[in-house]
Amino acid sequence: MNSVLVPGKKLCSIHRAANSALSQHIQATHDAVDAHRSQKDIINITVECQESDVITDSGSEKYKALFHGLLYRPTTRELSVEGPERDTKAEAIKDSDVMGKAYELEGELGLKRVAQRLERKVWSKQEIVGAVDSSFESLLLDPLAKTGTKQEKLIPPGEGWTRFNDEMLWNARSEVYFVQIGSQMGKYLMKDTRSKQFQEVNSPHSPLDISVSVRVGGANLVRRGTKLERTVLLAELPKIARLAMKFPLSFLDSPASAFALFQGLRSAEAADWCAKNFHTRLLPALASKIHNWETRELQDVLERVIKELDSELLKGPIALSGCSAIIALLLGDRLVVSGVGQVRAVLLFADGSVRQLLAGTHDFLAAGERERVEEACGIIRNGLVHRTLDGMDAAERILRARSCFEVLDLEAGGPVDEKQVRSAYRRLALRVHPDKRSEAVDVEAYTKAFAQLDAAKDAAEAILAIDGEACRELYKVLRADVHTREGAAELLGVDKAATTDTEQVAEEAEKAARWQIKRLEKLETAAAKEHGLAKAMCNEAVETLRRPCSAEALPRQEALLRVGLPTSRAIGVRDLRLPSKIVEMSPESASWHVPTTGQGCRLALLAGATAAIPSQRLATLAQGLPKQPKAAALRWCGEAEAVAASVGAVCVCFEPKKRQSEPASASGLPTKRHRSAGATSTVQQAGSVFLRHLLFRHQQLRTPDPAARREGTARNLGEAEAAALSALQSLLAAPTVFGKLCREKSDCQTANQPGNMTGHLGWVGRGEQETSFEEAAFALEPNEFSDLVSTTRG
């Protein structure tokens, strides 16, 4: 009997509890892999007849079921399993049917277990003519279980399981339990958050290995001042999770990668903090679920990561710093992008077409966004958003005032009586009345300002009439600068000294804030707007005093209060978000499926000035650099507006994996050959690559290099990268000029070698060079130029 088995739908079984763990896991793997691979396991089940030396009543012929398979999962291999010798052909055919069903249901493990049990099985006539399902079920159940002997414990797929009790394992991060033995053997359980009772859940996700290769590079260009951008490039999330976080990620499709670009606002501190803590929020979030992730869930994960980074940043000493952020997550062929602020994600295709995947809301000059900012009393001046600003005319100051007292610009201490309020009103009315202004001014703005002045006078008089003392307390709170330590301490009457141990002063501030708010209770109804703002400002003063800060850092941090923001959405910048939401922190996200066929594509992650580059211009600049993402990102940075002091970009290249058509070396890697025409032949060494290179050193390098022929003329990394990019573009245009270019430009001693040996490093094996250099070298195809690579040498 010959047959070909293709894994299909799982059969129903009365013993589902005994086999569901393995069967669901293996079946899911079979279905998923078959959907992504053209090869299917080829299974051949035959019944062999052979002569026996022992002659019985049934004759001398013996029959045996033979299972032979060519398996492609997880690697190509052969599998052969024999059944027991039988006296009749019908028994052997029965064996073959059961072995086929065992493989179909539980794969190799189930096949071998059933084959062992068939050695002890004697088929009855009823079983031979009966259904295969009932025969298989009797074999699947361990006969020892009937006698009360201890059952074998099932082992769930994946890593991260720990012992919960004698019967169950527990995946702590996902809070999923697996029952190894007992009446619920093979089931996955979770506790209901309300009832605290166990409920059955689906089997874990069977990871897919998608045929997509990923290359990524990040670039930064500093024109003035300090570097504001930070990039995070995590090519292998499971590896990072194991090394940095000490836990596995066993249930993610591969490739599993994450990339992030943070652009500092006001300073680089917020961007630097987010870059260093990004993986500590993302990896635990991905480990919290061992089942299949829906695309919308992945978008929620990235948005939650951004919100968590923001929440922690607002509590720390650098809360006044801020950043824009864009994050990309690749799981298998699913790409998810999320960002906040002045950011963009653009897809660039091989045919020159482009698609904008995400554009963060940030433009405060857009109609709807401008109205929101101005309603929150934000000040827009010279392309920046401010909370306070000197030099405003009377109308603009009134329109951006947060309270009636601020509109009237009353003397220190607050209003004593209605006469003082009217006096302040008359003084300002002469300056902002529309009829008193020249035609050159914005009449509409002055009309609004005069109306607001009228309303402020009425509100102040009403508050004063209720309780003069409470009115002056309200004035004191609303005029306080609660974002400076001195202003917050003065309002609440606590010590203003900067300290990193703020527990005691925060406790005192909380008590003072509660007392201050209680003194304003009389005004809660009559002056709801002012009372609500005062309450929020008291609480914000407490948070200002709670944030740790050293005496040396405090002046530098509070100096950021005077720096405007070029975006209306951002992480951090607490003074522009609380108590008034001038700037918002609202992440946006999008998703896309990476093609597994064709010529591949590129993803541009942009922030700040690079986000303003037109999409088609991005594609033009990246032409000719299909496998050099860092070089492409560097070209984008160079295209950004010259007024930008610091710019950054990330380029990710997606390409369908190709089968190796050339012989592989002993290590399984393709052989690399000399990359210049007319090269001298060299003897191939297994597990190594033969390389030529150009080295560009710069003056910021601190490690002496005995192999360098000179120190180089570049003053910093940026200049060295610019020189390397220029050389790469020349080589891509004319590869034969390598020798000449190497002798002129390279700072390595290999540039002094004669003829075609110029720039030769020779055969380079794994472990001989720095990780970044090694990864770039072993990713090369023969006769291919690498991307720009940064090492301790240059």
Legacy VTK file of the C-alpha trace (Angstrom):
# vtk DataFile Version 3.0
C-alpha trace
ASCII
DATASET POLYDATA
POINTS 794 float
0.000 0.000 0.000
1.406 3.413 -1.021
0.017 6.731 0.141
1.024 10.349 0.576
-0.052 12.001 3.811
-0.584 15.743 4.058
-1.227 17.018 7.591
-4.919 17.850 7.868
-7.528 18.766 10.404
-7.274 17.124 13.798
-9.605 14.203 14.451
-12.014 14.277 17.389
-11.043 11.941 20.192
-12.642 10.865 23.411
-9.210 11.254 24.965
-8.659 14.834 23.770
-7.430 15.850 27.203
-4.555 13.400 26.872
-3.248 14.617 23.558
-4.503 18.121 22.842
-1.226 19.834 23.830
0.965 17.969 21.390
-1.634 17.533 18.666
-2.684 21.188 18.533
0.893 22.385 18.628
2.105 20.067 15.857
-1.023 20.523 13.733
-0.735 24.308 13.950
2.906 24.060 12.929
2.058 21.856 9.947
-0.771 24.096 8.727
1.202 27.311 9.125
4.409 26.088 7.527
2.536 24.516 4.612
0.963 27.902 3.947
4.380 29.510 3.593
6.419 26.787 1.942
5.921 25.025 -1.319
7.418 21.746 -0.025
5.178 19.265 1.757
6.332 16.263 3.736
6.335 13.214 1.452
5.104 10.174 3.368
5.251 6.601 2.035
3.599 3.799 4.043
3.959 0.279 2.692
3.353 -3.282 3.837
6.310 -5.559 3.260
6.056 -9.307 2.866
8.997 -11.529 3.724
9.743 -15.211 4.233
10.247 -16.424 7.804
12.355 -19.290 9.032
9.551 -20.254 11.395
6.581 -21.955 9.723
3.257 -21.573 11.532
-0.332 -22.533 10.780
-0.697 -19.333 8.775
2.334 -20.186 6.640
5.918 -18.965 6.457
5.152 -15.433 5.204
5.400 -12.488 7.590
4.097 -8.974 7.029
5.362 -5.666 8.358
4.214 -2.033 8.056
6.983 0.350 6.936
6.736 4.124 7.356
9.185 6.205 5.341
9.034 9.991 5.083
11.012 12.839 3.540
10.394 15.671 6.007
11.026 19.364 5.399
10.195 20.651 8.896
12.129 22.028 10.644
14.978 20.833 8.405
15.100 18.404 5.494
15.621 14.847 6.727
14.441 11.248 6.303
12.369 9.343 8.848
11.858 5.543 8.819
9.794 3.583 11.358
8.930 -0.122 11.219
5.893 -1.864 12.646
5.976 -5.327 14.252
5.959 -8.543 12.227
2.442 -9.889 11.634
1.159 -13.276 10.518
-1.486 -11.794 8.256
-1.458 -8.992 5.772
-4.673 -7.560 7.284
-2.917 -7.003 10.625
0.013 -5.232 8.952
-2.376 -3.024 6.978
-4.099 -2.169 10.248
-0.691 -1.255 11.688
0.022 1.002 8.692
-3.328 2.775 9.037
-2.761 3.468 12.724
0.841 4.619 12.131
-0.365 6.994 9.426
-3.030 8.457 11.704
-0.492 8.788 14.519
1.838 10.818 12.322
-1.029 12.902 10.990
-2.196 13.725 14.507
0.994 13.965 16.570
3.876 13.898 14.121
7.134 12.048 14.669
6.749 11.764 18.433
3.288 10.200 18.236
4.370 7.878 15.411
7.263 6.428 17.392
5.184 6.031 20.554
2.406 4.177 18.708
4.962 1.974 16.902
6.337 0.844 20.287
2.882 0.046 21.576
2.021 -1.919 18.441
4.755 -4.398 19.482
2.459 -5.434 22.352
-0.783 -5.118 20.416
-2.748 -8.187 19.277
-5.481 -7.270 16.824
-8.886 -8.906 17.189
-11.069 -9.587 14.165
-13.463 -6.855 15.263
-10.627 -4.332 15.479
-9.247 -5.266 12.078
-12.544 -4.548 10.363
-13.360 -1.601 12.671
-12.617 2.099 12.269
-9.079 3.350 12.597
-10.121 6.051 15.077
-11.252 3.653 17.783
-8.137 1.535 17.336
-5.907 4.552 17.565
-7.596 5.850 20.732
-6.988 2.557 22.508
-3.296 2.797 21.635
-2.927 6.462 22.558
-4.026 5.967 26.155
-1.165 4.602 28.183
-2.217 1.183 29.518
-0.315 1.905 32.718
-2.840 4.607 33.503
-5.517 1.950 33.938
-3.549 0.246 36.676
-2.943 3.428 38.664
0.721 3.677 37.699
2.076 7.236 37.465
1.426 8.824 34.056
4.103 10.331 31.863
4.013 14.128 32.075
3.444 16.054 28.866
5.916 18.776 27.983
4.516 21.982 26.403
6.250 23.623 23.452
8.489 26.642 23.852
10.531 27.963 26.754
9.760 29.949 29.879
7.725 27.292 31.716
8.310 26.851 35.457
6.870 24.412 37.960
3.583 25.591 39.526
2.627 22.372 41.315
2.908 18.630 40.795
0.395 18.689 37.957
0.965 22.028 36.217
3.611 24.250 34.686
3.302 28.042 34.594
4.437 30.656 32.098
4.864 33.589 34.470
4.881 36.412 31.914
1.769 35.307 30.037
0.128 33.795 33.166
-0.799 30.665 31.228
-0.830 27.269 32.954
-0.225 23.887 31.308
-1.643 20.682 32.815
0.854 17.841 32.484
-1.095 14.978 34.086
-4.523 14.221 35.466
-8.019 14.548 34.081
-7.189 17.829 32.294
-3.861 16.643 30.916
-2.742 18.629 27.887
-4.939 21.646 28.524
-3.821 25.271 28.725
-5.509 27.328 31.439
-5.734 30.924 32.605
-7.257 32.394 35.760
-10.297 34.579 35.318
-9.513 38.017 36.753
-12.887 38.230 38.531
-13.772 34.711 39.626
-10.122 33.583 40.016
-11.188 30.261 38.510
-9.232 28.440 35.819
-10.569 28.669 32.284
-9.329 26.717 29.277
-7.569 28.724 26.536
-6.117 27.906 23.134
-2.735 26.316 22.557
0.289 28.626 22.181
1.146 30.120 18.829
3.413 28.024 16.617
6.052 30.458 15.340
6.452 30.859 11.578
9.789 31.400 9.878
9.023 33.855 7.076
11.419 34.052 4.139
12.344 37.717 4.558
15.838 39.054 5.215
16.317 42.369 6.995
19.122 44.901 6.824
18.967 48.087 8.865
21.068 51.178 9.348
20.694 54.385 11.303
22.408 57.702 10.622
22.829 61.030 12.356
24.235 64.351 11.193
25.232 67.090 13.667
25.690 70.520 12.105
25.771 72.592 15.296
25.706 71.891 19.004
25.138 68.388 20.292
23.587 65.244 18.865
19.840 65.183 19.629
18.789 61.916 17.978
19.063 58.370 19.304
18.476 55.198 17.295
17.713 51.700 18.576
18.235 48.786 16.177
17.217 45.395 17.604
17.647 42.883 14.794
16.944 39.745 16.875
14.400 40.281 19.650
14.600 36.719 21.106
18.374 37.087 21.450
18.074 40.503 23.101
15.396 39.191 25.471
17.584 36.299 26.556
20.760 38.351 27.009
19.395 41.631 28.382
16.158 40.621 30.105
16.951 36.993 31.015
13.741 35.515 29.631
12.854 33.785 26.337
10.559 34.862 23.508
9.632 31.470 22.094
6.312 32.216 20.420
7.137 35.048 18.002
7.295 34.670 14.246
10.673 35.332 12.695
12.244 37.566 11.719
11.432 39.358 14.980
12.994 42.836 14.984
12.335 46.293 16.386
13.704 49.685 15.398
13.222 53.093 16.981
14.222 56.691 16.333
13.947 59.306 19.096
14.509 62.993 18.283
15.365 65.152 21.284
13.392 68.343 21.900
14.974 71.101 24.002
17.794 68.685 24.857
18.927 65.127 24.126
18.146 63.825 27.615
14.605 62.572 26.961
15.618 60.903 23.679
18.592 59.250 25.365
16.475 57.975 28.266
13.792 56.577 25.943
16.389 54.851 23.756
17.992 53.160 26.765
14.662 52.010 28.219
12.756 51.163 25.038
13.573 47.440 25.097
12.682 47.149 28.798
9.087 48.075 27.930
8.723 46.324 24.574
10.141 42.877 25.351
8.033 42.184 28.482
4.958 43.326 26.556
5.683 40.808 23.779
6.339 38.078 26.348
2.965 38.702 27.994
1.179 36.667 25.322
2.114 33.231 24.000
-0.874 33.042 21.659
-1.067 34.555 18.204
-0.853 38.337 18.140
-3.467 40.154 16.100
-2.149 43.127 14.127
-4.313 45.593 16.056
-2.953 44.138 19.306
0.604 44.764 18.123
-0.288 48.373 17.344
-1.711 48.669 20.858
1.534 47.232 22.263
3.666 49.878 20.548
1.330 52.680 21.601
1.401 51.368 25.173
5.220 51.241 25.104
5.332 54.918 24.097
2.834 55.831 26.821
4.823 53.938 29.462
8.051 55.665 28.449
6.280 59.003 28.643
4.731 58.258 32.026
8.077 57.323 33.562
9.819 60.294 31.966
7.307 62.746 33.439
8.097 61.499 36.942
11.854 61.860 36.658
14.353 64.715 36.863
14.351 65.297 33.084
10.576 65.773 32.776
11.040 69.186 31.105
13.014 67.630 28.258
11.092 65.948 25.445
11.308 63.993 22.219
9.457 62.826 19.147
9.472 59.053 18.653
8.797 56.541 15.906
8.951 52.786 16.489
8.743 49.885 14.016
8.120 46.242 14.947
8.545 43.366 12.485
7.143 39.922 13.352
7.317 37.546 10.418
5.843 39.458 7.488
3.843 41.895 9.647
5.240 45.393 10.039
3.707 47.654 12.683
4.713 51.298 13.120
3.767 53.729 15.879
4.896 57.255 16.613
4.240 60.607 18.221
5.376 64.070 17.202
7.055 65.203 14.005
7.682 61.727 12.577
7.019 59.816 9.365
7.280 56.249 8.081
7.558 55.878 4.305
7.753 52.735 2.158
10.079 52.910 -0.853
9.641 50.269 -3.543
12.102 48.955 -6.109
10.144 50.438 -9.022
10.540 53.944 -7.598
7.028 54.220 -6.176
6.432 55.314 -2.591
3.751 54.956 0.058
3.420 56.993 3.230
2.664 54.537 6.014
2.447 56.971 8.925
2.647 60.740 9.405
2.447 61.953 12.985
0.151 64.846 13.847
2.419 67.723 14.873
1.800 70.846 12.805
0.395 73.517 15.142
-0.154 75.796 12.166
-2.785 73.447 10.749
-6.306 74.782 11.370
-7.634 72.267 13.885
-4.353 71.848 15.748
-3.773 75.594 16.004
-7.200 76.101 17.536
-6.501 73.400 20.110
-3.118 74.890 21.060
-4.477 78.422 21.404
-7.483 77.225 23.400
-4.999 75.685 25.847
-3.344 79.141 26.076
-0.293 78.159 24.056
1.731 80.872 22.373
2.890 80.370 18.774
5.813 82.536 17.763
8.459 82.081 15.042
7.567 78.439 14.363
7.684 77.390 18.020
5.115 76.749 20.763
5.634 78.383 24.169
3.844 78.409 27.513
5.008 81.908 28.431
6.829 84.485 26.379
8.060 88.035 26.913
7.414 90.811 24.441
3.741 90.116 23.636
1.428 93.040 22.930
-1.588 93.651 25.192
-4.124 91.862 22.974
-2.013 88.734 22.537
-1.223 88.601 26.252
-4.933 88.811 27.147
-5.904 86.114 24.630
-3.284 83.706 26.051
-4.064 84.422 29.719
-5.185 81.409 31.787
-7.346 83.233 34.368
-9.259 86.452 34.908
-6.476 87.696 37.206
-3.855 87.139 34.532
-6.021 89.013 32.024
-6.335 92.042 34.311
-2.623 91.961 35.169
-3.364 92.948 38.774
-0.749 94.115 41.224
1.024 91.620 43.475
-1.125 90.301 46.275
-4.363 90.237 44.310
-7.447 92.466 44.258
-8.282 94.284 47.455
-11.643 95.659 46.292
-13.760 96.204 43.193
-12.198 99.639 42.684
-8.802 98.044 42.011
-10.377 95.628 39.512
-12.133 98.471 37.609
-8.963 100.541 37.582
-7.018 97.683 35.976
-9.864 97.185 33.497
-9.909 100.834 32.381
-6.139 100.904 31.947
-6.213 97.886 29.621
-9.427 98.886 27.818
-7.702 101.947 26.409
-4.985 99.719 24.935
-7.081 96.932 23.402
-10.389 98.590 22.420
-10.784 97.987 18.660
-11.891 101.568 18.018
-8.720 102.931 19.610
-6.304 100.988 17.359
-4.907 101.791 13.926
-6.014 99.942 10.817
-2.705 98.107 10.625
-3.487 95.858 13.606
-5.503 92.657 13.624
-8.927 94.081 14.450
-10.413 90.634 15.035
-7.766 89.786 17.646
-8.327 93.074 19.474
-12.082 92.546 19.380
-11.672 89.126 21.008
-9.221 90.549 23.533
-11.592 93.332 24.534
-14.450 90.840 24.977
-12.209 88.652 27.131
-11.201 91.684 29.187
-14.882 92.455 29.841
-15.506 88.857 30.930
-12.428 88.875 33.197
-13.612 92.047 34.994
-17.021 90.525 35.687
-15.473 87.226 36.886
-13.003 88.965 39.210
-15.728 91.139 40.747
-17.951 88.085 41.284
-15.156 86.135 43.013
-14.243 89.142 45.157
-17.866 89.548 46.236
-18.031 85.959 47.539
-14.933 86.071 49.748
-12.136 88.617 49.486
-9.589 86.471 51.342
-10.338 83.376 49.260
-10.104 85.539 46.129
-6.593 86.646 47.063
-5.588 83.026 47.845
-6.862 82.013 44.418
-4.864 84.828 42.861
-1.710 83.625 44.645
-2.122 80.077 43.355
-2.935 81.055 39.768
0.028 83.426 39.514
2.556 80.907 40.908
5.199 79.370 38.630
4.641 75.774 39.723
7.111 74.309 37.204
10.143 75.795 38.948
11.254 74.382 42.268
11.412 77.823 43.832
7.912 78.781 42.657
6.377 75.499 43.805
8.093 75.704 47.208
6.980 79.296 47.699
3.366 78.409 46.919
3.274 75.481 49.345
5.621 76.884 51.968
8.239 74.125 51.934
12.005 73.950 51.479
13.070 74.920 47.950
16.549 73.354 48.071
17.305 70.894 45.282
17.661 67.304 46.489
17.678 63.766 45.149
15.893 62.477 48.260
12.477 64.079 47.943
10.344 61.781 50.078
10.067 64.131 53.072
9.575 67.352 51.115
6.961 65.663 48.902
5.040 64.528 51.980
5.082 68.072 53.376
4.043 69.474 49.995
1.068 67.095 49.758
-0.226 68.259 53.145
0.243 71.899 52.197
-1.543 71.375 48.856
-4.542 69.758 50.552
-4.744 72.668 52.985
-4.416 75.205 50.156
-7.173 73.557 48.117
-9.440 73.450 51.176
-9.092 77.220 51.563
-10.541 77.644 48.080
-13.651 75.497 48.634
-15.980 78.527 48.783
-15.148 79.367 45.182
-15.646 75.898 43.709
-19.111 76.679 42.340
-18.937 80.397 41.602
-15.532 80.240 39.875
-15.420 76.667 38.596
-12.846 77.315 35.857
-10.391 79.205 38.080
-10.921 76.798 40.989
-10.234 73.745 38.804
-7.081 75.321 37.420
-5.881 76.283 40.907
-6.407 72.743 42.176
-4.440 71.331 39.233
-1.636 73.827 39.837
-1.361 72.876 43.514
-1.029 69.227 42.535
1.518 70.107 39.859
3.563 72.014 42.455
3.684 68.819 44.527
4.976 66.838 41.537
7.626 69.477 40.841
8.922 69.098 44.394
8.668 65.301 44.202
11.015 65.065 41.212
14.599 64.429 42.332
17.201 66.871 41.054
20.716 67.813 42.088
21.734 71.409 42.769
24.105 71.296 39.781
21.472 70.040 37.321
18.550 72.186 38.495
19.513 75.443 36.678
20.138 73.561 33.447
16.803 71.731 33.668
14.756 74.832 34.487
16.426 76.735 31.656
14.496 74.414 29.306
11.270 76.157 30.378
12.240 79.077 28.151
12.807 76.896 25.064
9.911 76.596 22.615
8.833 73.416 20.853
8.605 72.862 17.064
5.765 70.347 17.431
2.383 70.168 19.153
2.759 66.466 20.073
5.655 64.999 22.038
6.884 62.735 24.820
7.845 64.564 28.024
7.881 68.424 28.135
5.769 68.389 31.296
5.372 72.171 31.568
3.592 72.278 28.179
1.241 69.420 29.089
0.245 70.045 32.687
-1.922 71.592 33.915
-2.832 72.942 30.438
-2.547 70.544 27.493
-0.739 72.847 25.093
1.195 69.821 23.854
-0.429 66.379 23.723
1.047 62.887 23.808
-1.189 60.797 21.541
0.601 57.959 19.692
-0.597 57.024 16.222
0.025 53.698 14.476
-0.244 51.841 11.170
0.550 48.374 9.801
1.611 46.681 6.588
2.460 43.198 5.312
6.003 42.839 3.972
6.014 40.981 0.618
7.811 37.635 0.604
8.241 37.645 -3.178
9.485 40.167 -5.686
12.310 42.665 -5.336
11.721 43.796 -1.756
11.356 47.334 -0.465
12.708 49.816 2.076
11.221 51.555 5.090
12.272 55.083 6.022
11.830 56.085 9.679
12.161 59.856 9.953
11.940 62.432 12.746
12.316 66.188 12.891
13.812 67.827 9.799
14.133 64.558 7.860
10.376 64.030 8.251
9.857 67.112 6.068
11.671 65.582 3.059
9.176 64.711 0.271
8.602 60.983 -0.169
9.666 60.916 -3.804
12.891 62.716 -2.919
13.630 60.001 -0.347
13.320 57.380 -3.082
15.607 59.333 -5.412
18.301 59.734 -2.751
18.195 56.001 -1.943
18.603 54.896 -5.563
21.719 52.848 -6.136
21.904 51.812 -2.474
19.623 48.736 -2.375
21.625 46.923 0.318
23.262 49.878 2.075
20.605 51.174 4.516
23.011 53.247 6.611
24.319 54.994 3.525
20.755 55.739 2.397
19.856 57.111 5.831
22.964 59.306 5.780
21.953 60.754 2.411
18.520 61.586 3.831
20.151 63.383 6.752
22.250 65.435 4.367
19.106 66.488 2.500
17.398 67.918 5.610
17.056 71.685 5.953
20.294 73.425 6.876
18.643 75.265 9.780
18.302 71.945 11.634
21.209 71.634 14.060
20.954 67.843 14.358
19.066 65.340 12.193
18.595 61.573 12.147
17.009 58.784 10.091
16.704 54.990 9.975
16.488 52.865 6.830
15.277 49.238 6.887
15.684 47.002 3.824
13.312 44.049 3.376
14.215 41.422 0.814
12.785 37.940 0.123
15.337 35.301 1.049
17.065 33.641 -1.885
18.261 30.070 -2.058
22.004 29.692 -2.190
22.853 28.511 -5.678
26.587 28.378 -5.014
28.394 25.683 -3.009
28.494 26.442 0.670
31.543 26.325 2.840
31.939 23.929 5.726
30.149 26.375 8.013
27.182 26.564 5.682
28.125 30.057 4.486
28.555 30.995 0.833
32.112 31.366 -0.312
33.230 34.963 -0.771
35.743 35.765 -3.467
37.956 38.685 -4.409
35.782 41.655 -5.282
37.874 43.504 -7.881
38.379 42.593 -11.494
41.598 40.897 -12.390
42.337 39.842 -8.822
45.046 37.425 -7.898
43.594 33.980 -7.099
43.551 32.998 -3.489
43.042 29.711 -1.733
39.588 29.431 -0.229
39.408 28.756 3.496
36.304 27.124 4.932
34.129 29.323 7.159
35.841 32.571 6.191
35.536 35.416 3.696
38.174 37.202 1.659
37.839 40.976 2.042
39.169 44.333 0.892
38.262 47.513 2.750
38.715 51.244 3.156
39.198 52.745 6.608
38.298 56.326 7.571
39.589 57.327 10.990
38.533 60.424 12.931
39.916 62.446 15.821
37.277 61.321 18.330
38.683 57.780 18.381
40.412 57.064 21.675
41.875 53.631 20.988
45.333 53.583 19.352
45.416 51.526 16.156
48.804 49.968 15.369
47.472 48.905 11.948
46.636 52.482 10.928
48.986 54.285 8.547
47.730 57.706 9.666
45.229 59.219 12.083
42.904 60.606 9.422
41.707 64.106 8.721
38.068 63.780 9.860
37.354 65.702 13.065
34.459 63.512 14.158
32.386 60.471 13.263
30.057 62.519 11.072
32.870 63.724 8.841
34.320 60.215 8.607
30.911 58.823 7.604
30.504 61.547 4.987
33.889 60.628 3.474
33.017 56.927 3.529
29.663 57.633 1.857
31.368 59.586 -0.906
33.793 56.711 -1.465
30.980 54.140 -1.517
29.058 56.113 -4.122
32.175 56.296 -6.297
32.745 52.549 -5.991
29.140 51.682 -6.804
29.417 53.824 -9.930
32.843 52.425 -10.957
34.021 49.351 -8.966
37.346 49.181 -10.827
38.621 52.347 -9.110
38.850 50.545 -5.760
42.653 50.334 -5.781
43.160 53.982 -6.634
40.541 55.153 -4.145
41.940 52.944 -1.390
45.469 54.298 -1.827
44.185 57.872 -1.697
41.531 57.706 1.004
42.072 54.725 3.325
43.809 55.281 6.664
44.688 51.584 7.073
48.167 50.187 6.398
46.589 47.760 3.907
46.295 50.723 1.516
50.096 50.594 1.090
50.021 47.075 -0.342
51.031 46.900 -4.017
48.803 46.325 -7.039
45.593 44.414 -6.618
46.473 43.647 -2.999
45.584 47.219 -2.000
43.158 47.186 0.928
43.353 43.414 1.370
42.479 42.061 4.809
42.895 38.476 3.598
40.737 35.594 4.807
38.642 36.667 7.787
36.900 34.084 9.964
34.165 34.456 12.511
35.283 35.838 15.855
38.321 37.604 14.403
36.720 41.037 13.973
34.294 43.234 15.882
30.667 42.137 15.778
29.458 44.955 13.525
32.271 44.334 11.037
31.754 40.561 11.098
27.994 40.790 10.528
28.493 43.079 7.550
31.219 40.900 6.066
29.369 37.597 6.293
26.167 39.127 4.918
27.905 40.010 1.640
27.386 38.230 -1.626
30.467 37.724 -3.861
31.617 40.945 -5.561
29.355 43.079 -3.385
30.099 46.276 -1.477
28.956 46.492 2.130
27.189 49.309 3.912
29.085 51.815 6.053
30.279 50.067 9.221
31.394 51.819 12.426
34.026 50.123 14.596
36.553 51.168 17.215
39.051 51.601 14.368
36.885 54.054 12.414
LINES 1 795
794 0 1 2 3 4 5 6 7 8 9 10 11 12 13 14 15 16 17 18 19 20 21 22 23 24 25 26 27 28 29 30 31 32 33 34 35 36 37 38 39 40 41 42 43 44 45 46 47 48 49 50 51 52 53 54 55 56 57 58 59 60 61 62 63 64 65 66 67 68 69 70 71 72 73 74 75 76 77 78 79 80 81 82 83 84 85 86 87 88 89 90 91 92 93 94 95 96 97 98 99 100 101 102 103 104 105 106 107 108 109 110 111 112 113 114 115 116 117 118 119 120 121 122 123 124 125 126 127 128 129 130 131 132 133 134 135 136 137 138 139 140 141 142 143 144 145 146 147 148 149 150 151 152 153 154 155 156 157 158 159 160 161 162 163 164 165 166 167 168 169 170 171 172 173 174 175 176 177 178 179 180 181 182 183 184 185 186 187 188 189 190 191 192 193 194 195 196 197 198 199 200 201 202 203 204 205 206 207 208 209 210 211 212 213 214 215 216 217 218 219 220 221 222 223 224 225 226 227 228 229 230 231 232 233 234 235 236 237 238 239 240 241 242 243 244 245 246 247 248 249 250 251 252 253 254 255 256 257 258 259 260 261 262 263 264 265 266 267 268 269 270 271 272 273 274 275 276 277 278 279 280 281 282 283 284 285 286 287 288 289 290 291 292 293 294 295 296 297 298 299 300 301 302 303 304 305 306 307 308 309 310 311 312 313 314 315 316 317 318 319 320 321 322 323 324 325 326 327 328 329 330 331 332 333 334 335 336 337 338 339 340 341 342 343 344 345 346 347 348 349 350 351 352 353 354 355 356 357 358 359 360 361 362 363 364 365 366 367 368 369 370 371 372 373 374 375 376 377 378 379 380 381 382 383 384 385 386 387 388 389 390 391 392 393 394 395 396 397 398 399 400 401 402 403 404 405 406 407 408 409 410 411 412 413 414 415 416 417 418 419 420 421 422 423 424 425 426 427 428 429 430 431 432 433 434 435 436 437 438 439 440 441 442 443 444 445 446 447 448 449 450 451 452 453 454 455 456 457 458 459 460 461 462 463 464 465 466 467 468 469 470 471 472 473 474 475 476 477 478 479 480 481 482 483 484 485 486 487 488 489 490 491 492 493 494 495 496 497 498 499 500 501 502 503 504 505 506 507 508 509 510 511 512 513 514 515 516 517 518 519 520 521 522 523 524 525 526 527 528 529 530 531 532 533 534 535 536 537 538 539 540 541 542 543 544 545 546 547 548 549 550 551 552 553 554 555 556 557 558 559 560 561 562 563 564 565 566 567 568 569 570 571 572 573 574 575 576 577 578 579 580 581 582 583 584 585 586 587 588 589 590 591 592 593 594 595 596 597 598 599 600 601 602 603 604 605 606 607 608 609 610 611 612 613 614 615 616 617 618 619 620 621 622 623 624 625 626 627 628 629 630 631 632 633 634 635 636 637 638 639 640 641 642 643 644 645 646 647 648 649 650 651 652 653 654 655 656 657 658 659 660 661 662 663 664 665 666 667 668 669 670 671 672 673 674 675 676 677 678 679 680 681 682 683 684 685 686 687 688 689 690 691 692 693 694 695 696 697 698 699 700 701 702 703 704 705 706 707 708 709 710 711 712 713 714 715 716 717 718 719 720 721 722 723 724 725 726 727 728 729 730 731 732 733 734 735 736 737 738 739 740 741 742 743 744 745 746 747 748 749 750 751 752 753 754 755 756 757 758 759 760 761 762 763 764 765 766 767 768 769 770 771 772 773 774 775 776 777 778 779 780 781 782 783 784 785 786 787 788 789 790 791 792 793
